[in-house]
């Protein structure tokens, strides 16, 4: 299933592995119209040094394969009730407070044949939670034929000044507050970690699966 909203959607091609230059994934997303598809004319790793990739319109992104293309350093921020489809690529080594690889905010998400590896959600300010090392979902999501390896979520430390508790790590791989369907996917060595408490508190429980 691929979501589209127009009868004559365009297919736009990424020609650069850069973060934001002409032909980069960020620029192609910005230039695409709702319902368009994005493919890749390059292979390698796209390293995002700036902000996440914002998806605020219906889009389909089709990678050349998990061993051919990776996105690193920043993930996708999906919002506005859109339909977003992501196929055939790797997202690795991303970090944020929630949903380091994909933060799906009340939108419709379809992920197939993707690898999520070494992504981390860490709570920011004192005692806050880190939720969804790879994926945070508060919308409707289907994830199929994908792998989640060594992703993690960790709570922030408590405040020493008030002796507050540490935050909680929620969903080392996926944290769901909406409707989620998982099919034919693999989870290996994902983990959660509670933040250290302030004076007088112990860390919440930690675990790996």
N, C-alpha and C positions, 0 to 999 in steps of 0.2 A: 504494500500500500504506500503510495506517494501522494501527498496532499498538493493540490493545485487549486487556483481560484480563477484562472483565465483559460479560454479556449486556445489561445495562441501565445503561450508563455515562451520566453526566450531562454536559451542556454548560454550562460556566460562563463568564460574561461579565466582561471587564475594562471598568470604567467610569471609570478615572482614569489620567492620565498621570504621576501622582506615583510616587516611588520605593517607598514603603512604606505609604501610607495605605489606609484601607478602600477596596476596589474596585480597588486597584492590581494590576499583574501579579504582583508579589511575594506579595501577600496572597492572591490567587486561586490561585496555585500552592500555597501552604501549606494552603489550605482544601480543595483538590481531593483526591478519592480516586483511588487507582490505577485507571487505565483511563479517566478522564475526559478530556474535550476542553475547550479554552479558546479562546474567540473574543473579538473586540474590538468594543465599542460606542463607541470613540473613535478619532480619527485624530490623527497628529502624532508627536512624539518623546518616548519615555520615557527620561529621563536618570537613570541609576543612580549615585548618589553614594556608595553604600556597597559592600557585598560583592556577589559574583556571585549570580545566580539559581540556587539549588540544586534540581536535579531528581533526586529519589531514589525515584521511583515511576513507573510507566508513565503517560505523558501524551502528548497531542497538542495542539500549539498552532498555531492557524490564523489567520494574519494577514489583513488586508484587501487586501494588495498591497504590493510593495516601495516604491511611491511614496506610499503612504498611512500606513504605520506604520514607525517606526524605533526600535530600542533602542540607546542610546548610553551609554558610560561603564563598562559592565560586561556580561559575557556569561553563558553558561549553564555550570554545573558539573554534569555528568551522571555519576552513579556508582551503584554497588549492583547492577549487572547488570540495569538496567531497560531498557524500550523507550521511546524518545523520538522523536517525530515533530515536525518544525518546518517550517511551510509559509508562504509568501507574506508575507515581511517583510524588513526591512533590519536588519543589525547593523553599526554603524559606530562608529569612534573609541573602541574599547575597548583596554585595555592590561593585560597580565599577563605572567608569566614564560613561560607556555606556553598555547596555545589561548585567545587573548584573547576570541574570540567564542563558541567552544564548546570545552570541554575534556571529551572523552568518555573516561571511565575504565572500560574493560572492560564497556561497555554496548552496546546495539543502537541505532543512530542512523539516522534517515532525514531527509534535508533535501531539500526541493524548492521551486523557484521563490523562492529567497532571494538577496539581495545582501549581500556582505561587503565593506566598504570602509574603508580607513584604520585597520585594526586592527593592533596591534603587540605582539609577544612579545619582551620584553627580559630577558636573563639578570639575575639579582638580585645575589647575592654575587659576589665576585671570581672571574673565570674560568669562570663558569657559562654554559651555553648558553641561548639563547632559541629555543623550538621551536614552530612553528605560529602564524604571525601571526594567522590567523583560526581555524583548526581544528587541534586536536591529537586524534588518534584512537589509542587502544590497545585498542579493542573491534572491533565490526563496524559499518561505516558505509556507507551509500549516499547519495551526493550527486548530485542530478539537476537539470538545467535551472536552474542557479544561476550567479551571477557573482562573481568575486573580483577586486577592483580596488584597487591601491595598498596592499595589506597588506604587512607587513614583519616580519622576525625578526632580532634582533641579539644577539650575545654580549656578556657583561659584560666590562669591562676587567680585565686582569690586575693583580695586586698589585705595586705598586712596591717594597714591602718585601722581596719574595722574587724579583722579576723574573719572575713567572709569566706564562704565555701568556694572551692574551685568549680568551674563550669564543667559541663558534661560533654563527652564526645558521643555524637548520635549518628549512627549509620556510617560505618567506615567506608563502604562502597556507595550505597544508595540510601537516602533518607526520604521517606514518602509521607506527605500530608494530603495527598489527593487520591486519584485513581491510577493504579499502577498494574500493568500486566508484564510479567517477566516470562520469557520463553527461551528454552534451549541455550541458556547462558551459563558461564563458568565464573565462580568466585573463588579466589585463592589468596590467602595471606592478607586479607583486609583486616583492619583493626580500629578499635576505638580506645581513647585514653581520657581519663578524667584529669582536670586541671588540679594542680596542687592547691590545697586550701591555705588560707591565711592562718595566723597563729591560733592553735586550738582546734583546727579542722584537719580531717584526713581527705585524701583524694578520693573521688568517686571511683567506682570499679572500672577496670580496664579489661579488654578481651581481644582475641584474635580469632578469625574464622577464615 
